[in-house]
């Protein structure tokens, strides 16, 4: 750690890991409800568990991005953070707002939450992933503005590297596109159309800039390859990401009432979306093969390589599987979508945040890398989580193929619930893989507490 | 990458590509807004019941279990075409009859909707079922 103020990243990373645990526990509850329908009903209905599962994911990834940015920007800019104090104040505001929102989800019926938070004044609730009460959304905007102010001031007074510029652009984009969450027209088609300007333009747009920048930063550190080379790769990757991803938004516009020209635009451009992820995999392996130093943090290197591979598989390959309009006609809104969602989020965004945590946490704790013993445990966690996520994805894909066949392709289509009964075996297997994932998460947390011989920073 | 391809060239291609792509998205969006009136059943929004029904849909987080035009959670049936699959009376009776309490089966909460709210909900689902979705879903089961 070169600058004292980079240490503000630490509470962000710790909170992120806490929310990660919550996300997985609620995921397991949902997984069980898929096969034991009345599990925990009426205390935790499925929709409540799902809100906690998805919202905890979003918030902990945002916490991870923020922590990463607080660590990365001062180091790239070669200056202290503009205001470490503001960063800590915003951390507590964000954490308390997130906790209150989750308590709201769990403590009262959603309609009551909507009522007591005044949703009717500016209705934004009750849309997938944007379930947060409007006041929470306003809180997110305030935290984001403070965060961007703090980092932009840091960025502007220091060295402006490509990595920091791309990261800042991604973070500003994240905040700007979030504003579409306040637009909720009565017209359902327009509601859905612009809802994707938050969801798609985040995960297949500006978040890829953040992902690319964090990955590039860690690769420079662990490989010692020339900045010049890495920054060139970064620009190429994010060009491919935005050129394919922006118009690729159209793959969500096939069946929601939007004009049918989107079937062409969406299919063609989104078919190119695997390309930047493939480039990212090549990038990570190339840089590690050309490394000029043996960095003692081998776990961070493993996470960086894993991000490339899993992002390509989850976002690239599993995205392509169902992105062409004639295929998507049958798979839209099936377990195929769920399979893709799980591996894409894990491979791209969970893994890149864990890469950064793996790299930065030891430095913030005063050492270049954790002890060999701790790293071995961390790498076990890597394999447990990654392999179980592969299996979660494969089981959901199998469930999805059967679902599509029984419910949508067959000459004698079954109803939704009759189909669900037929595929429950795969849901059981998914739940078992989910338990292994939880073991991986616990192993990961344990690795932070393992001592042994460490090398000084 | 070769030395003739400089970082500043890469950067310029990035900014050019990003701006071009965003403008293309805006152009297609502009065209979408022109075509939408023929597809999105907006005349039905003059009916206050449809608007109220959408609010009830949102305030009870229906999307947390169901899909609507294929978007949402995959735990419970598609409701974009439920008006055509089941009809208005079934929908109201179903919502009123929840939860079924059948052991081991997936349960839908009781939302305590008034008769008026149930009618609003039905009006909203009718509106949703008449949006032109390019013939999706493949069959009535959703």
Interface residues (C-beta under 8 A of the other chain):
Chain A: X30 X33 X34 X36 X37 X38 X41 X42 X45 X46 X47 X48 X50 X51 X109 X110 X111 X114 X115 X119 X120 X123 X125 X126 X127 X128 X131 X162 X184 X186 X187 X188 X189 X190 X192 X193 X228 X229 X231 X232 X233 X235 X236 X238 X239 X242 X243 X245 X246 X247 X249 X250 X253 X254 X255 X256 X257 X258 X259 X260 X261 X262 X263 X265 X329 X330 X332 X333 X334 X335 X337 X338 X407 X408 X409 X413 X414 X415 X416 X417 X419 X420
Chain B: X1 X5 X6 X7 X10 X11 X13 X14 X17 X18 X20 X21 X22 X24 X25 X28 X29 X31 X32 X35 X36 X39 X40 X42 X45 X50 X51 X54 X55 X57 X58 X59 X60 X61 X62 X63 X64 X65 X67 X68 X69 X70 X71 X72 X73 X74 X75 X76 X77 X78 X99 X101 X102 X103 X104 X105 X106 X107 X109 X111 X127 X128 X131 X132 X133 X134 X136 X137 X138 X139 X140 X141 X142
